[in-house]
């Protein structure tokens, strides 16, 4: 098989959505200081880097990420669709309709806008001015693709600070499905478009709406 990492490595330089606590790492024990082992304390917001949103993110009584069973975190036929967008642009129903055939066969669709490159070249703009899935685009996905169980993006969020209300509505539309997840800030640049299997491995913290995750795409080689 062939495997690809579709999530980012966290660092203290990882851009964060406005208002979110960035990652901070400090040593607790260090071999270089005479300790017998290395260990660290880490502080971060739960929406830092590649992370997965569950229903509780926008619904107070919705499912927390720790409520999802292992089989609900494995997706058959993951697909990356290319929807080129610049800062602050909306991903519309028409944009998604152009990929109808690919989405209809998939349990997980990942939207590659190309904005990921700005996470390094202009992290402030990446965090504050990303593309946003429109409410009509979210409604289209929910209505016409009942097999779809996860939506991912290379943007810092499916919403955008430039379109806060639109992003809020899009989140609520997608998360109204009790078993659908959203993955944000993915590493999609240069990756293959199709995967037989995608595994999402979040931090399972009881009661928390969303957490950072590792995402691995697997292609079987025949």
Secondary structure, DSSP 4 states (H G I P E B T S, - for coil): -EEEE-SPPP-TT----TTPPPPEEEEEE-GGGT-SS-EEEEE--TTSSSEEE-GGGT-TTS--GGGS-GGGGEEEEEEEEE----TT-EE-HHHHHTTHHHHHT-SEEEEE-SGGGHHHH-HHHHHHS--EE-HHHHHHHHHH-TT--EEEESSS-SS-GGGHHHHHHHHHHHHTSTT-EEEES---TT--SEEEEEEEEE---TT-SEEEEEEEEEE---
